[in-house]
Amino acid sequence: MRKIGVVTVARSDYGLQLPVIKAIQADPELELALIVAGMHLAPEFGFTRRDIEGDGFEIAYEVEMTVSSDSPKGLSISMGLGTIGFASAYEIVKPDMLVVLGDRFEMHAATSAAIPFGIPVAHIHGGESTEGAIDEQFRHSMTKMSHLHFATTELYAQRIRQMGEQPDRVFHVGSPGIDNIKSMELYTEKEFQRTYSVELKHPVLLVTFHPVTLEHEQTPFHVEQLLKALDGVEAQVIFTYPNADTMGRYIIRSIEEFREDRIDRVSVQPNLGQKGYLSLLGLADAMVGNSSSGLIEAPSFNLPVVNIGNRQKGRVRGSNVLDVGHGADEIISGINQALESKFRQDLTGSTNPYGDGHAAQRIVQVLRSVQVDGLKIKTFQDMEPNA
């Protein structure tokens, strides 16, 4: 059997990879080796390794790498600890291939540690662009360290080829996150309210706001303006926690303090889990913030999204996305537009640019059939010069 190592470092990538993990586990020709790291092992971010085990998966190895500081120095130290930890994981687990997703610094450490072992790396969600985040550099670096590429749109596949990757190793498969929406039985409104002890009083705003890491010094201003805007609209607000990025803990403290005086209409859910989060995408009236889920998963629910600032700048977006700046007035204007019944009605019948819900089966077909030994040598593919 071919042993496929899958790295997951946070609830965000785990949700996107879940259909791939399930498909690998179910394939009689593949053996799943799940390597869990980063925020999954941190109690302050929900200790989500329990969710992974609750989904019925055995964890092959755990990599402790998240330090208590969210300063630039703290993140760099975490990357170093991660590289050491993943080296130990590969020495013990000995995967034949490694699957990584996205662009986080923890995932970059996992990818770079695999290179000396000669482990072929399959990268999901490459070729994308998030101009406001350091993830931009990590993502493209991971592309150059990887041997197989599973792109979510044809534009992203073309960007990967443009980076010199061999065309026969680049596959346009869609986002596996869409597979969850097609296959998972989501909560009804009553079930959601009972499960999370929250009463949904419409209109409901789902708010997920991450630090804009290339502008992390401005995080206090960004958060101040967001909270000022949320105070200026009449709606129930449900926050989810940000990632463990630079200034991420500052955002957590700010939203917790914001909730204290507004418990009648503001709640904070550190970790909804994949089923809960997708269910809320289907139940909310609009989403506010700068999460990639607003661009990737939300279109499948025809959910209006008020996308703030530059964190997601450069990504393909559907007609559900309203781009605004960081000023409170702009955010309020975007929320009011998103809550207009006509705006949502106009989204009826729109398509999600990130796929059709069959990404996992396409990915696993390649993982099963590709010749592993032939992957280790990479050939830079030069573009034809313009005539």
Backbone torsions as a table, in degrees:
resi	resn	phi	psi	omega
1	MET	NA	146.5	178.0
2	ARG	-88.4	123.0	-178.2
3	LYS	-89.1	119.9	-179.0
4	ILE	-106.7	112.1	173.8
5	GLY	-81.5	130.1	177.4
6	VAL	-119.9	125.0	-178.9
7	VAL	-98.7	131.5	171.6
8	THR	-132.7	133.0	-173.4
9	VAL	-122.1	-7.6	-176.5
10	ALA	-162.0	162.2	179.8
11	ARG	-60.2	-30.4	-176.5
12	SER	-66.8	-48.8	-179.4
13	ASP	-74.6	-30.9	179.0
14	TYR	-62.2	-42.4	178.9
15	GLY	-61.2	-41.0	179.9
16	LEU	-70.1	-34.7	-176.6
17	GLN	-86.1	-12.2	-173.1
18	LEU	-51.6	-45.8	178.5
19	PRO	-63.0	-33.7	178.3
20	VAL	-69.2	-43.1	178.7
21	ILE	-59.9	-44.6	179.0
22	LYS	-62.9	-41.2	-177.7
23	ALA	-68.2	-37.3	177.0
24	ILE	-65.5	-45.4	-179.3
25	GLN	-60.6	-35.7	-176.2
26	ALA	-82.3	-13.7	-175.7
27	ASP	-81.9	123.0	-177.2
28	PRO	-67.7	-14.7	-178.8
29	GLU	-97.5	-1.8	-177.1
30	LEU	-123.7	147.9	174.5
31	GLU	-116.4	126.3	-178.4
32	LEU	-86.0	131.0	172.9
33	ALA	-128.0	103.2	-173.0
34	LEU	-92.1	121.3	179.4
35	ILE	-108.8	116.7	-170.8
36	VAL	-111.0	134.1	-174.3
37	ALA	-149.3	-177.8	169.2
38	GLY	62.4	-133.0	-173.7
39	MET	-63.4	-22.9	177.9
40	HIS	-58.1	-27.7	-173.6
41	LEU	-101.2	5.5	-176.6
42	ALA	-102.9	119.5	179.4
43	PRO	-57.1	-35.6	-177.1
44	GLU	-67.7	-17.2	176.8
45	PHE	-108.2	22.0	172.4
46	GLY	97.3	-2.5	-179.5
47	PHE	45.4	57.8	-169.8
48	THR	-74.7	-0.1	171.4
49	ARG	-58.8	-28.1	177.9
50	ARG	-64.5	-35.3	177.8
51	ASP	-66.0	-37.5	180.0
52	ILE	-63.7	-47.1	177.7
53	GLU	-66.3	-34.7	177.3
54	GLY	-64.3	-25.7	176.4
55	ASP	-80.5	-1.3	174.8
56	GLY	93.7	18.2	-178.4
57	PHE	-103.4	139.2	173.1
58	GLU	-86.8	133.8	179.7
59	ILE	-91.8	122.5	-177.9
60	ALA	-79.3	-32.6	-177.4
61	TYR	-162.3	145.4	176.8
62	GLU	-116.6	137.1	179.8
63	VAL	-117.6	108.2	175.8
64	GLU	-79.6	122.4	-177.5
65	MET	-148.8	-9.2	-176.1
66	THR	-85.9	118.1	177.1
67	VAL	-93.9	167.7	-173.3
68	SER	-75.5	-15.7	-178.7
69	SER	-91.5	137.6	174.6
70	ASP	-109.3	25.5	175.0
71	SER	-78.3	165.3	174.6
72	PRO	-54.3	-40.3	177.7
73	LYS	-62.9	-42.3	-179.9
74	GLY	-61.2	-42.1	179.2
75	LEU	-66.2	-39.4	179.0
76	SER	-64.6	-40.2	176.6
77	ILE	-62.9	-41.3	177.7
78	SER	-59.4	-40.4	178.3
79	MET	-62.2	-41.4	178.5
80	GLY	-64.6	-45.0	177.4
81	LEU	-61.6	-38.3	179.6
82	GLY	-64.5	-42.5	179.6
83	THR	-60.1	-42.9	177.5
84	ILE	-64.0	-45.0	-177.6
85	GLY	-65.5	-41.7	179.9
86	PHE	-69.3	-31.4	175.4
87	ALA	-60.0	-43.0	177.2
88	SER	-64.9	-39.5	180.0
89	ALA	-61.0	-45.4	-176.8
90	TYR	-70.0	-33.6	178.3
91	GLU	-63.1	-36.0	-177.2
92	ILE	-89.6	-45.6	-175.0
93	VAL	-75.6	-37.1	179.6
94	LYS	53.6	60.4	178.1
95	PRO	-72.2	148.3	174.6
96	ASP	-78.4	-31.7	175.8
97	MET	-143.4	159.7	-179.3
98	LEU	-127.1	133.0	176.6
99	VAL	-108.7	126.0	176.6
100	VAL	-128.6	160.2	-178.2
101	LEU	-135.9	137.2	164.0
102	GLY	82.5	-129.8	-156.7
103	ASP	-156.8	11.2	-177.3
104	ARG	-78.9	156.9	-178.0
105	PHE	-64.2	-32.1	177.6
106	GLU	-65.9	-40.3	-179.8
107	MET	-69.9	-32.3	176.9
108	HIS	-64.4	-40.9	177.2
109	ALA	-61.4	-41.1	178.6
110	ALA	-62.3	-40.2	-178.3
111	THR	-69.6	-46.7	-177.9
112	SER	-65.6	-34.5	179.3
113	ALA	-67.4	-23.0	-178.9
114	ALA	-76.5	-22.9	-172.9
115	ILE	-60.6	-50.2	-179.7
116	PRO	-61.3	-24.4	179.4
117	PHE	-79.5	-10.2	-177.1
118	GLY	69.0	28.5	179.9
119	ILE	-85.7	120.2	176.0
120	PRO	-61.9	134.9	-175.7
121	VAL	-111.5	130.3	173.9
122	ALA	-106.4	123.7	-172.3
123	HIS	-112.6	125.9	177.9
124	ILE	-104.3	141.1	177.7
125	HIS	73.5	31.7	173.1
126	GLY	-83.2	170.9	177.2
127	GLY	78.4	0.6	-177.4
128	GLU	-88.1	175.6	-176.5
129	SER	-139.0	130.0	173.4
130	THR	-135.6	87.0	-166.2
131	GLU	-67.2	-18.8	-178.2
132	GLY	-92.2	2.2	-173.5
133	ALA	-126.9	151.2	174.6
134	ILE	-65.3	-15.7	176.2
135	ASP	-56.1	-28.1	179.3
136	GLU	-54.8	-48.6	-179.2
137	GLN	-69.8	-41.5	179.5
138	PHE	-61.2	-42.4	-177.2
139	ARG	-61.7	-49.1	-177.4
140	HIS	-69.1	-33.4	174.8
141	SER	-63.1	-41.6	178.4
142	MET	-63.9	-35.1	176.3
143	THR	-58.8	-46.0	-177.4
144	LYS	-71.3	-21.8	177.2
145	MET	-89.2	-7.2	-174.4
146	SER	-98.6	162.9	-175.0
147	HIS	-114.6	-22.8	174.1
148	LEU	-129.1	146.4	-173.8
149	HIS	-133.2	122.0	178.7
150	PHE	-111.3	97.1	-175.6
151	ALA	-89.2	150.5	-175.4
152	THR	-92.5	-18.8	173.8
153	THR	-139.0	163.5	179.4
154	GLU	-67.3	-33.0	176.5
155	LEU	-60.0	-43.7	179.8
156	TYR	-68.0	-36.5	176.6
157	ALA	-61.8	-40.8	178.5
158	GLN	-64.6	-38.8	178.1
159	ARG	-62.5	-39.8	178.8
160	ILE	-63.8	-43.9	176.5
161	ARG	-62.2	-36.7	179.2
162	GLN	-63.3	-25.6	178.9
163	MET	-81.2	6.7	176.3
164	GLY	94.7	6.0	178.9
165	GLU	-77.2	146.6	-176.2
166	GLN	-67.5	129.5	-175.2
167	PRO	-57.3	-33.4	-178.1
168	ASP	-76.6	-1.0	175.6
169	ARG	-108.3	5.6	-178.6
170	VAL	-111.4	124.5	-175.3
171	PHE	-126.4	128.5	174.2
172	HIS	-89.2	106.1	-173.2
173	VAL	-117.4	-15.9	-171.3
174	GLY	88.8	174.5	179.3
175	SER	-90.1	128.8	177.2
176	PRO	-64.3	-17.0	176.2
177	GLY	-60.9	-28.8	178.3
178	ILE	-70.5	-28.0	178.3
179	ASP	-59.5	-39.0	179.2
180	ASN	-57.7	-43.9	-176.6
181	ILE	-64.1	-35.5	-178.6
182	LYS	-76.1	-28.9	-170.5
183	SER	-110.3	-23.4	-173.2
184	MET	-85.3	136.0	175.1
185	GLU	-83.0	110.3	-173.1
186	LEU	-88.4	163.7	180.0
187	TYR	-70.4	143.6	165.6
188	THR	-75.0	171.4	179.8
189	GLU	-60.5	-43.1	179.5
190	LYS	-64.4	-41.4	179.7
191	GLU	-65.2	-40.3	179.5
192	PHE	-63.2	-45.9	-178.6
193	GLN	-61.7	-39.5	-179.9
194	ARG	-71.3	-40.3	-176.6
195	THR	-67.5	-39.1	-173.6
196	TYR	-109.1	8.4	176.3
197	SER	52.7	45.7	178.4
198	VAL	-136.8	135.7	177.6
199	GLU	-95.6	124.5	-179.6
200	LEU	-84.9	114.1	178.3
201	LYS	-113.4	104.9	-173.1
202	HIS	-72.2	146.4	3.3
203	PRO	-76.1	144.3	-178.7
204	VAL	-110.6	129.1	175.7
205	LEU	-109.8	122.3	170.6
206	LEU	-88.9	122.0	-175.4
207	VAL	-118.5	117.7	174.6
208	THR	-129.4	111.4	-175.9
209	PHE	-126.5	122.0	179.4
210	HIS	-106.1	157.4	174.1
211	PRO	-62.5	142.2	171.2
212	VAL	-86.7	95.0	-161.9
213	THR	-66.5	-23.3	174.3
214	LEU	-81.1	-6.4	177.8
215	GLU	-128.6	33.9	-169.1
216	HIS	-63.7	-23.5	177.8
217	GLU	-65.5	-22.2	-178.5
218	GLN	-92.8	5.2	-177.4
219	THR	-55.1	-44.5	178.4
220	PRO	-56.2	-40.9	177.9
221	PHE	-67.6	-43.8	-179.8
222	HIS	-58.3	-45.4	-178.0
223	VAL	-69.2	-40.8	178.3
224	GLU	-57.5	-44.9	-178.7
225	GLN	-68.5	-39.5	178.1
226	LEU	-61.8	-48.4	-177.9
227	LEU	-67.2	-36.0	175.6
228	LYS	-61.6	-41.0	179.2
229	ALA	-65.6	-43.1	-178.9
230	LEU	-65.9	-27.4	174.4
231	ASP	-73.3	-19.0	-175.2
232	GLY	-95.0	4.8	177.8
233	VAL	-125.0	149.2	178.6
234	GLU	-93.6	99.3	-178.7
235	ALA	-164.6	156.3	171.2
236	GLN	-81.4	136.0	-176.3
237	VAL	-115.6	127.7	173.9
238	ILE	-119.3	112.4	178.0
239	PHE	-88.8	145.0	161.7
240	THR	-113.7	158.3	-176.9
241	TYR	-71.6	149.8	172.6
242	PRO	-77.7	175.1	176.1
243	ASN	-77.9	172.1	178.7
244	ALA	-82.7	61.2	177.1
245	ASP	-99.8	173.6	174.0
246	THR	-54.1	125.6	-179.2
247	MET	73.4	10.9	178.5
248	GLY	-63.2	-38.9	179.9
249	ARG	-69.4	-28.2	174.9
250	TYR	-62.4	-42.8	178.9
251	ILE	-63.7	-41.6	179.7
252	ILE	-59.8	-47.6	179.4
253	ARG	-60.9	-39.2	-177.0
254	SER	-66.5	-44.4	-177.8
255	ILE	-72.9	-31.5	176.7
256	GLU	-66.4	-41.2	177.3
257	GLU	-66.5	-37.8	178.6
258	PHE	-61.6	-38.2	-177.7
259	ARG	-68.3	-32.9	-170.7
260	GLU	-53.7	-40.0	-177.4
261	ASP	-96.2	6.6	-174.8
262	ARG	-138.4	35.4	-173.4
263	ILE	-64.7	-14.9	179.2
264	ASP	-73.4	-22.2	-177.7
265	ARG	-138.0	3.2	-179.2
266	VAL	-127.4	129.7	174.5
267	SER	-132.9	156.8	-179.9
268	VAL	-123.7	127.5	178.7
269	GLN	-119.8	98.0	-177.6
270	PRO	-56.0	-38.6	-178.1
271	ASN	-150.4	109.9	178.8
272	LEU	-85.4	-15.3	-171.4
273	GLY	76.7	163.6	-175.8
274	GLN	-63.7	-44.9	-179.3
275	LYS	-64.8	-43.2	179.9
276	GLY	-66.0	-41.3	-178.1
277	TYR	-67.0	-45.7	178.7
278	LEU	-65.1	-36.6	177.8
279	SER	-61.7	-41.3	-179.6
280	LEU	-68.9	-32.5	173.5
281	LEU	-58.9	-34.1	179.5
282	GLY	-82.0	-20.5	-176.3
283	LEU	-99.7	-26.2	-177.3
284	ALA	-70.0	160.9	177.5
285	ASP	-92.6	-23.8	176.2
286	ALA	-164.3	159.0	175.9
287	MET	-116.5	142.2	-178.7
288	VAL	-131.5	137.7	176.6
289	GLY	141.8	-144.1	-178.9
290	ASN	-146.4	33.0	180.0
291	SER	-82.3	144.4	176.9
292	SER	-63.2	-23.6	179.6
293	SER	-63.6	-24.6	176.3
294	GLY	-66.6	-26.4	179.9
295	LEU	-96.5	-32.5	-172.6
296	ILE	-93.0	-54.3	-175.8
297	GLU	-92.1	-37.9	-173.9
298	ALA	-56.9	-34.7	179.5
299	PRO	-59.0	-28.0	180.0
300	SER	-69.0	-16.8	177.8
301	PHE	-104.0	5.3	-172.9
302	ASN	52.2	38.6	-176.5
303	LEU	-91.4	122.2	175.5
304	PRO	-63.7	138.6	-177.6
305	VAL	-128.6	125.8	173.0
306	VAL	-95.8	102.1	-174.7
307	ASN	-94.4	118.1	-171.1
308	ILE	-99.0	129.4	168.0
309	GLY	75.4	-155.9	-168.4
310	ASN	-103.0	-1.9	-173.9
311	ARG	-57.5	-39.6	-178.7
312	GLN	-101.9	13.3	-179.0
313	LYS	-61.6	130.5	179.3
314	GLY	102.9	-14.3	179.2
315	ARG	-81.4	146.7	172.5
316	VAL	-61.6	135.4	178.8
317	ARG	-134.7	152.1	178.0
318	GLY	-88.5	-177.8	-177.3
319	SER	-74.2	-4.4	179.0
320	ASN	-80.8	-9.7	-171.1
321	VAL	-96.6	129.5	173.5
322	LEU	-112.5	112.9	-178.4
323	ASP	-87.2	129.4	179.1
324	VAL	-134.8	165.1	174.7
325	GLY	-83.2	-169.5	-176.3
326	HIS	-87.2	-9.8	-178.4
327	GLY	-67.8	143.0	-177.7
328	ALA	-58.1	-40.9	-178.5
329	ASP	-63.3	-40.7	178.4
330	GLU	-64.4	-41.7	-179.0
331	ILE	-64.9	-43.9	178.1
332	ILE	-60.1	-44.7	179.1
333	SER	-59.9	-42.1	178.6
334	GLY	-64.3	-41.6	179.2
335	ILE	-64.1	-44.5	179.5
336	ASN	-60.7	-40.4	178.1
337	GLN	-66.5	-41.7	-179.0
338	ALA	-63.4	-31.5	-177.1
339	LEU	-85.8	-5.6	176.4
340	GLU	-66.9	132.1	-177.5
341	SER	-60.4	-34.9	-178.6
342	LYS	-64.5	-37.9	-178.7
343	PHE	-60.8	-45.3	-179.3
344	ARG	-70.4	-37.6	178.1
345	GLN	-60.1	-36.9	-179.8
346	ASP	-68.2	-16.0	178.7
347	LEU	-82.8	-12.4	-178.8
348	THR	-57.3	127.6	179.1
349	GLY	86.5	-3.2	179.3
350	SER	-72.2	155.3	-177.2
351	THR	-104.0	154.5	176.7
352	ASN	-89.4	121.0	-178.2
353	PRO	-69.0	-6.1	-175.5
354	TYR	-100.4	14.5	168.8
355	GLY	129.5	-178.2	-172.0
356	ASP	-115.0	4.2	178.1
357	GLY	91.4	16.9	179.7
358	HIS	-126.5	27.4	-176.7
359	ALA	-68.1	-42.7	-173.9
360	ALA	-60.4	-43.3	-178.7
361	GLN	-66.0	-33.4	176.8
362	ARG	-67.8	-41.6	-179.5
363	ILE	-64.8	-47.7	-176.4
364	VAL	-67.2	-33.0	175.8
365	GLN	-59.3	-41.1	178.0
366	VAL	-70.2	-44.4	-179.8
367	LEU	-60.0	-33.8	-178.8
368	ARG	-75.9	-37.2	-168.1
369	SER	-101.1	-19.4	-174.1
370	VAL	-68.1	147.2	175.6
371	GLN	-80.2	109.3	-172.9
372	VAL	-64.1	-46.8	-176.1
373	ASP	-59.2	-33.2	-178.8
374	GLY	-74.7	-8.6	-176.7
375	LEU	-83.8	-23.3	-167.5
376	LYS	-65.4	-30.4	177.3
377	ILE	-94.4	125.3	179.2
378	LYS	-105.9	138.4	177.3
379	THR	-114.1	124.2	178.6
380	PHE	-70.1	126.5	-177.9
381	GLN	-95.7	105.5	179.1
382	ASP	-73.3	141.6	176.6
383	MET	-78.6	149.0	175.9
384	GLU	-65.6	132.0	178.3
385	PRO	-65.4	148.9	178.7
386	ASN	-65.3	140.2	179.9
387	ALA	-69.1	NA	NA
